[in-house]
């Protein structure tokens, strides 16, 4: 990363780093959820739906991990140049993606009873 601009307050830099690490831990949780969904027994969900849910969760995990560092870099650059912070473009994708998985899982649970 280039060092142009002024050194930001260390508290902001550390907060940005914590946010970066939170994106990574979110990615790990999504990945674990995807693996768990793939391991669910066949009598709980139909196999193709388990696969869809697992692939969706693992894909969201990969997207979250892949976008964490570029997001950190853009925020750090904005802090150095005292410009507005970039919007969190990944947040709606993760929010809606996880909500979709939850709704599908809920429907499958209710239909399975």
C-alpha positions in Angstrom: 0.0 0.0 0.0 1.3 3.4 -0.8 2.1 5.8 2.1 0.6 8.9 0.5 -1.3 11.2 2.7 -1.1 11.7 6.5 -0.7 8.9 9.0 -4.2 8.4 10.5 -4.9 8.2 14.2 -3.7 4.7 15.3 -7.2 4.0 16.8 -8.7 4.3 13.3 -6.1 2.1 11.8 -6.6 -0.5 14.5 -10.4 -0.3 14.1 -9.9 -0.9 10.4 -7.7 -3.9 11.1 -10.3 -5.3 13.5 -13.0 -5.0 10.8 -10.7 -6.8 8.4 -10.3 -9.6 10.9 -14.0 -9.7 11.4 -14.6 -10.2 7.7 -12.2 -13.1 7.8 -13.9 -14.7 10.9 -17.2 -14.2 9.2 -15.8 -16.1 6.2 -14.6 -18.9 8.4 -18.1 -19.2 10.0 -19.8 -19.3 6.6 -17.4 -21.9 5.4 -18.0 -24.0 8.5 -21.7 -23.6 8.0 -21.4 -24.8 4.4 -19.4 -27.8 5.4 -21.9 -28.6 8.2 -24.8 -28.3 5.7 -23.0 -30.7 3.3 -22.7 -33.2 6.2 -26.3 -33.1 7.2 -27.9 -36.5 6.9 -30.1 -37.3 3.9 -33.2 -37.7 6.0 -33.1 -34.0 7.1 -33.0 -32.2 3.7 -33.2 -33.5 0.2 -29.7 -34.0 -1.2 -29.9 -31.4 -4.0 -31.0 -28.7 -1.6 -28.3 -29.5 0.9 -25.8 -29.1 -1.9 -27.3 -25.8 -3.0 -27.2 -24.5 0.6 -23.7 -25.7 1.2 -22.4 -24.3 -2.1 -24.1 -20.9 -1.4 -22.6 -20.7 2.1 -19.1 -21.7 0.9 -19.3 -19.2 -2.0 -20.3 -16.4 0.4 -17.3 -17.5 2.5 -14.9 -17.2 -0.4 -16.3 -13.9 -1.5 -16.0 -12.5 2.0 -12.4 -13.7 2.4 -11.5 -12.4 -1.1 -12.9 -9.0 -0.5 -11.6 -8.4 3.0 -8.2 -7.1 2.1 -9.2 -4.9 -0.8 -11.8 -3.3 1.6 -9.2 -2.8 4.3 -6.9 -1.2 1.7 -9.6 1.2 0.4 -10.6 2.3 3.9 -6.9 2.8 4.9 -6.4 4.9 1.8 -9.5 7.0 2.7 -8.2 7.5 6.3 -4.8 8.6 5.0 -6.3 11.1 2.5 -9.1 12.3 4.9 -11.7 11.4 2.3 -15.1 9.7 2.9 -15.0 6.0 3.6 -16.1 3.8 0.8 -19.4 2.0 1.3 -19.3 -1.6 2.3 -20.3 -3.1 -1.0 -20.1 -6.7 0.3 -22.4 -6.2 3.3 -25.7 -6.4 1.3 -24.5 -9.4 -0.6 -23.6 -11.3 2.6 -26.7 -10.1 4.4 -29.1 -11.1 1.6 -27.2 -14.3 0.9 -27.3 -15.5 4.5 -31.0 -14.5 4.8 -31.7 -16.5 1.7 -30.0 -19.6 3.1 -31.8 -19.2 6.4 -35.2 -18.9 4.7 -34.6 -21.9 2.5 -33.4 -23.9 5.5 -36.4 -22.9 7.5 -38.7 -23.9 4.7 -37.0 -27.3 4.4 -37.2 -27.8 8.2 -40.9 -27.1 8.2 -41.6 -29.2 5.1 -39.6 -32.1 6.6 -41.9 -32.4 9.7 
